[in-house]
Amino acid sequence: MTDDRTAPLGLFTLRVALGVMYVAHGLLKVLVFTPTGFAGFLAKTGNPEFLAWPIIVAEIAGGVALILGVYSRHVAAVLLPILIGAFFVHLPAGWQAGQGGWEYVAFLIAASLTVILSGEGAYALKRAELPGFVSRLVPQPA
């Protein structure tokens, strides 16, 4: 059962937390790892170096959009491939996020899917309908 009174606040909390995570990781790549260092990491993991800046920009801009609640469903859907890519980069390290594993990334994928399927929650600046490709997968009420 969903509590219709508090569900929007729960989704708001999840949306903002996901947005903060994206902004933090984007800034980490700029301020700590540096874009050049991140590009080198991508190359070392078998990914194209030219993706460094697009990933950084997507994480920071997308994170801000999630925090503000601007087309959050679409933003979460667009950012999902970045998380899926990160999942496969972290997969060889095993489960533990503390050792570079995939558990945290898997949780972020679940959080993103929740925003995509459930919506922005409370205090969103610009709401978005469920993306068309997802709405076809969701069973319609009888």
N, C-alpha and C positions, 0 to 999 in steps of 0.2 A: 504494500500500500504506500502511496506517495502522499505526504502531508502537503497539501496545496498551499498552506499558509507559510511554511518555512522552506519549501523546495527552491523558490527563486533566490533566497539568501544563500542556500547551499551551492547552487550553480554559480552565483556571483562570486562566492569565496573560491571555488575551484577555478573559475575563469581568470580571476585576478592572480591567483597563485601560479597558474600556468603561464600567464603573461609575464609575471616577475621572473620566473625561471628562464623564459626565452631571452628577456632583456639582459639578465645577469650572465647567461652563457654567451650571448653575442658580445657583450662588453668584455668578458673574460678573454675572448678570442682577439679583441682589439688591444686591450690594455696589458694583458699578462703574456699571452702566447704570441702576440703580434700577428697581423695578417700573413706576413711572410712565414712565420713559424707554423701557423695553422695550415697554410698551403703546403708546406713541407710535410706536415703530419698527414694530410690528405694523400699526398703522393706516396708516402711510406705505407699507407694502408691500401694502395692500389686504386685510389680515386683521383680524378683530374684536379690538378692544382687550381685551375681557373674557377672552380666552384667556391673557393674560399670567400671572396667578397660577396657573391650572391647569397651564400649561406649566412654570413655575418649580417648583411643588410636585412634579409628576411627575418632573422631571429630578432633583431632589435625593432624593426618597424612592425613586425607581426606581434611581438610582445606588447608594444605600446597599444596597438589596436585591440588586443585582447583585454588589457587592463581597462581601457576606456569603453569597451563593449561596442566596438565598431565592426559590424559584419563578422562577429566572432565565429559563427559557424563556418563561414567561408575561409576565414583566416586559419582556423584550426585545420581545415581540410587541406589548404595549400601548404601548411607547415608539416603536415603528417609525413610526407616523403622524407623530410630531413630527419625526423625521428626514426623512421624505418631504416634509413641509411645508417644512422648512429647505432641502432640496435645491432646491425650486422657487423659494424666495426667493433663493438664491444662484446659480441657473442663469444669469440675465442677466449676471452678472459674469464668466462664462467659467470656464475650467478652474482657474486658479491660486488656491489657498486664501489665499495672501498678499495677493491683491487682492480678497478676499471671494468667491472662486469656489466651485465645487461639489465639487472633488476630495476634500476631507477628509470632507464629508458623505456622499459616495458610499462612501468607505471605511468609515465608521461604519455605513452601511446594510448593507454586506457583513459587517461584524463582528457586527451584530445578527442577521442571517440565519444566521450560523454558530452563534451561541449557541442560537437557536431550533431549528435542525436537529440540532445535535450534543450539546447539553446543557450542564450546568454545569461539567463537569470535576471536578477534585479539590477537596476542602475545602469543599464546599457544605453549608450548614446544613439546607436543606430542598429536596430534589430535586423536580422536576416532570416529569411525562410530557409528551411532545410534544403541543402544543395540538391539539385535535380537527380544526380546520379545516386545519391543516398536515399532520397525519398522513394525511389522505385524499389529499394531493398526492404523498406520498413513496411510491415503488414498494416493494412488499413483497417480501422475498426469496422465491425459488421453493422 
